Amino acid sequence: MTIEEILAGESKNVEFKVQRPKDSEKYMKTVVAFSNGEGGRIVFGVDDTTREVVGIPKDILFSEIDAITSAISDSCEPVVIPDVYLQTIDDKTIIIAEISAGKQRPYYIKSKGIKDGTYIRVSGTSRPAGRDLTAEMYYEDEGRSYDKVIRKDLTVTDEEIAELCRQMKEVAVSNTKSAAQKEAVKDVTKNVLLSWGLLAEAEDGSIHPTNGYVFLLGKDDFLSHIQCGMFKGKNRAVFVDKREYGGPLWKQVDDAFQFVLRNIHLGAKLEGIYRKDIYELPPDSIRELIINAVMNCSYLQNSHIQVAIYDDRLEITSPGGLMPGVTLDKMKEGYSKIRNRALAHAFSYMNLIEAWGSGIPKLMEAMREYGLREPEFRDLEIGLRINLYRRVEGTNLVTDQETSQETNQELKTNQETDNKPAKKSTNRDRILDEVRKNPSITQKELESVTGLSRSGVRYIMQQLCKEGVLRRVGSTKKGQWLLTENKHNVLNDSGGR
C-alpha cells in the first residue's frame, strides 16, 4: 500500500486495525464480508481513526502473521486462505492480509453458523447479510437462477398456460418493427415455457409454475411491483406524484416508462429551420434501463424496483448488487450477466430486449448526443442505482406545449392563453389529420408518416383518447379510430392544441 492509499482511509475493500485484536471475531466479520464480495485487504498496524502508520513491533511480526493466518483458516467456512505479507512504510512495518473474492459463497464464521455468521461489505463496513442475501449467494455461486425455482405449493391449469402464451405473442407482435419480423414471431407453447424455466415438472410428473412465472404475471402481490415517484427538489422530502404498478411485468415496464415520459419535459431541438420534438432524456434508453432493472432485480430481497424523478435527475434503483464478475467498468463496455434467466427468455421473445449488453453503451452515446453529463452508476452492494441527469443550460432543448400534463399543467395553461402568432402544426395536429384521412391507420404507419418514435406516437394517441378526442371502435387489428370533430375544432381554435 502507498501512503496515499492509507490517507484515503477505509473503504469497501480496505480496513485498518491498529493491532491484531485478541478476539478474532472482530476482524473475521470483515474476512467473510470480503470473501462474499470482491475481496479486500485488512491492514494491521494502521490507526483506523487517525490513519497514522504505527506499525507492528519487529519482535512479534512473524508470530502475528502465523496467528492471523491460522485464525482466518480455522474460523471461516468454507475455508478462506489469505495472502498475508509484510510492508514497510516510513521505517514502520505493517501486516497486510489480502482476501480474494470467494468462489464458494456464502462464507460465514463457523462459530456463529450460516444464519448469523454471514456478512457482506456495505459502504466501508461489514454488516450481517441476512437470510435473503445469503440465499441469493447460494443461487449465484451454483450458477442457478432464483426465478427458475419450482413452486410446488402452486398449480397452474392448461387454460392459464394457454392464456399466458396468447398474451406473450400479442406483446411480441406489437413490438415488431417490420412485416418480416412480425411474420417471424412463433407461437409459445407449454413446452417452450418449460424450456425457459417459467414452468417446471415435479418428480411425480405434475407441472407447476416457477418463481419466474409468478413474477412475470405479477401474482406475488408485492415483490414484482415497480414503484414510481416524482419529487420536488433534489431529495425525497416532498412527493409531487407517486404510483405503484402491479400486474404483468411487461405492462409494469410500459407503465413505469409512461410515468417518466409524463413527468419530464418534451421540447424541441432546432436543426436549421426545422423543429424536431424531443424529450429531455433519451426515451429508448429510459425504457432499456427499466427493463434491465427487471432482468437483474433480486426478487429474494424484500424491496422493489424504484423509478424516481427529481428536479435534476432520473434515478432507477434495482434490488440486488452487481453479479459476480461484473464491475461498473465492464458494464459500461457492454459486459452483461442476467440474474433472472427465465424472465430474460420471456422478455427477449416479446421483443422487449434487442441485443444483450448493448443498452449501457447506447445509453452513454445517447446522453452525449443530448449534450448531457455522463450517467452515474452506483454499486450499493445490495442494489444498483443509475442516475440520468436532466438537461443543463446551454442546450437547444426548449420546453414545448406538449410537456407533461401531470407536472406542467400551470405552464400549459399559461401558454394556451398567451396572445401568440399562429404556429405551425404540432405532432398532435399531424396525427389527427392522418386519422381523419385514414381512420384505419396503425400506430406503426403513423410512426412512418410523422417521423416520431413508436413511444412518441403511442404517448400522443393515449393522451388524445384520454381527452375524448379519439376513440377506438372495433378490435385491435381490424378496428378504426373515431375522431370527435367538435373537440378537434376546439383544439385547433386554441392555437393547435
C-alpha angles and dihedrals in degrees: 000000000000128000088249091057091049093048089052087068133214119338144164090296103028133064129175129215120184087212139347107287115234088225101065092197088075090072099022089077087062092047093057091040090056090046091051091049136033096310127253148185132269110204117203116199100041123103107236091208104046096021087227116155103234096164133208119278110261095229093063101035098107096040088052091051090052092047093050094046093047094046093051094045093047100040104050133074120232092032115266117206109199127202103232120187144153131250130182120218121176091347091305122112122222131185119230122197108196115201119197124215105271126242097200103056139209099059118187144171107270096217093055098042129229094288097057102016102061115103138180132196117249124172095335096314134094115236135173112275096215127213097290097052091043090054090048090055089055092053095045094046092050091048092244128137119228092214089063094059111119119243103215089174090067133063132201129201127223088244091056091048092050091050092052090049090051094049093048093052091048090053091045092053093047090055096052118113101202142029090249092053090048092053090049093062107108129202119268117229138185090261091054091052089049091052091049093050097245088115128031136193119233125217092265092054096255119137119235134176120252128221087266091058090050093048094043091058094038091238097143090076093216124029099052096051122113117221119209128187141170118208136195111239126355101308140047097263097108125035118212096175135350134184136175116206125205136167126071112003094234089057092046089054091053092044092051091045092051090047089058094046091051091052103045126070122273107205144152133269112209113221107179107300092340128092121214122192112231139168117236089242125040106266096205091055092048091053092046092052092052090050091048089051089056093046093051101033115126103230088188090073120084095237142081141242105263129204112191129181121202132175091265106028153015112237123198117186126186124190111240126057128240116310117252110283093019120113130179091251092051091047091054089054092054101265108150139187123177121220097189106046099171091053090046091058090051095047092046091052091049090055092244090125119052107181128357115248096004097101100081097045089048090049092052091050094045092051090052090050089052090053092243130137120266115278116261118234117197124188104208092180091232092042145016122234127191121191122199109194116219126238122306130213116278100044122117093238110119130184112259133197088257092073120133113301092212101050103026104041093125092051091048092051092050092049093050094051097046117106101244133158113259112278129209122273118291126221088263091058092048092051092048091049091052091048090051090053094044117018090184094058116133128224088246090056090047088052089057096044098046099035090231125135120258090253091050093052092045092050095051092045090052091051092049090051092048090052091050093243092118133030130186115229121191131000127338093253103034103025130105139226116251113206121203101220096195093059091043090054091051089052093050091048090058095062103282097317 
